[in-house]
Amino acid sequence: MATGKVRPRRSKGPVVAVTGAASGAGRLLAARLAERAEIRKVVAIDGHRGDVPGATWRVVDIRDPLLSNRLSDVDMIVNLDLERSPDADPRERRTHNVRGAQTVVTAAAAARVRRVVLVTSAMVYGAGPDNAVPLDEDAPLLAEANASIAGDYLEMEELAVNTPVTHPGLEITVVRPAALVGPGVDTVVTRHFEAPRLLSVKGSTPGWQFCHVEDLASALEVVVVQNVAGPVAVGCEGWLGPEEVSEITGKRSFELPAALTFGMAQRLHRLGMTPAPATDLHYVAYPWVVDCARLRAAGWKPQYDNATALRVLMEETAGRHAVVGRRVGGKEATMATAAGATVAAIGAAAAIRRARKRRR
């Protein structure tokens, strides 16, 4: 017998749909909204049913052209159904992320949904040695439009820019979190901290800023309830320098010239030995810190600071080993530490290549 009281819904107020509601930030957001008196109903959308109390579940793939049929009573939809893993096939990942966002927007317009919130990433600003620290939310988007995950986000942002023209009357807001951390988060940034030593590029000082998935959910709650207009950046306040990162992680860094670092990474990627293109390394070598001014003006504050978020990341990645974004076994990682940074990357990639040949 259930012991919790069922909160009566108010007849007024929006019906909010959340995609990706079975896990991660989507699940956290759906649960938060289900507790808000201002929200009449929460519609949880995912490819499989989750466990959010108080939500109405609609099991559907967001890329399904018939998605609009499931949104007839929805006033607002937040898209959190994203594929971020470095191991995902780039074409399949782009299809999921970009076509998914396109279908959500098209379905929302067809169903007369009032507003769409698209979650992308602060990666769209690009990471570079000359970036302001922090970046203004309205700063130009300088990420490279390539096959990387940042390229997915750029296409989603272009969709948001074009929506007022293609679908007049449909409001659209983009939300750009900093480097995500938390349970189940697996990205090029989290894998950087699985390496035996941390990469740094000569002549550049990275500024590390994180966003815990719980803070992303609470920020999106504010965006939904207070109708915060975008673009909206989300992240911990401030940033960490290399010395603080080294102290928290207990890992030393190695420094290489930019040309050697990115040239080697691109060659390894072309050979299929590493999952991410060289441009993804920019996000672990250069700063891309954002100023969360719009959320701050709305009264939002993150629960986590950068140091705490980094400790969470280290706990989540404990026991995992990666070199240049490629997961390797503990033995290879130990050898990598002893051999040195450049040799480690090449050696690990060569070991992967030999293993592939043996499997043929």
Phi, psi and omega in degrees: 000132182288139180259338182285147179276141177273120183283126178295139179276145173281147183290332179263170183104157187281155167263123186245127175260143178233122176270157185069031189280355182278345183204170172059215182296329178297316178296317180297318180293314180302319179295320179296313183294328179295341180267356185270128179293335182286344183260121183289317181205145175249124177256115181265123183241131176195170178286346174214158185287139177251201187232034180283117180294140175083357181264152174265119186268136173227106184276111183199146174283131183295346178271000181289122180302340179271012180304326183302330179295340182264003185242017188299331182254010188267137177262330184212144178227136178248121183265110178238013179272090185230147174255120184240352187297134176298338181277349181293142175300128185305321181291316179294321178298315180295320178300315180297309187288310187280311178296325177300313179296319179299318181292321178300314181294314180297316179295321179298317179296318181295326182269005180061036171291141186282323189213141175239134174248116178258124177266120177246243179193152173293353175300337182296338177288343186082157177241125183207158182295339182259007180298140170294148178233105003270168175276140174290147180299333180265013178297154180297152179270109188248010176295154180278134180276079182232200184277007181282172177298326177298326176297323175301311182298322178298319178295322177294322178294322177296322176301317180296320180296321184277343185302317180300335179276314183283330181226074181303139179095345177267116177283144179220136181232133175257139179239128189239094177285151171289190183303117185284143172222160178137178182304129176081356181282125181223105184222176177299329180286314180296325179289335174303323182275002171269352182286154178298323176225158187260131182289139168222152182252133182303135176085004180227144177242109179289151173241117188267122176230136183238167175219112177288145182300331177294322177289326175298317179297316180292325177294317179294328175300317178294316179302318182289309188288322183262002180054047179292129179275152185257185002289148185238119176268146181227132177179173175294157178287136176074206183199166178253143173269171183303323182294318179295320179296317180297320180294318183288318184277337185072017181246139175277159177254160172235143186248132179226155174296148183301316183299318180292314183300305185284328177295315178296317181297321180291321178297316179297323179292319179297328179279357180079018184268341177230148188282335188245147175293163184301329182297334177295332178293339176304327185282353173248356182250331185237158182283147170212048181285139182241151176263119185270058190293319184292319177292321179299319178294333179275000178093006181281142174224137178289146176284328184257143166263172186297321181296316179295318179298320179294322177296322175299315179301316181295323176294319181293327185262003181302133179088354177259152182224132179220146175229121184052041176084351181265125177292133178228168178284166181300323181296316179296323180293321177296317177297323180297319180298318182288326187280337183104161192296305185294313178299324180299313182298313181294318181296317179296318180296319179296322179296321178296317181297317179297319179297322179295319180297322181293330181283344182285000000 
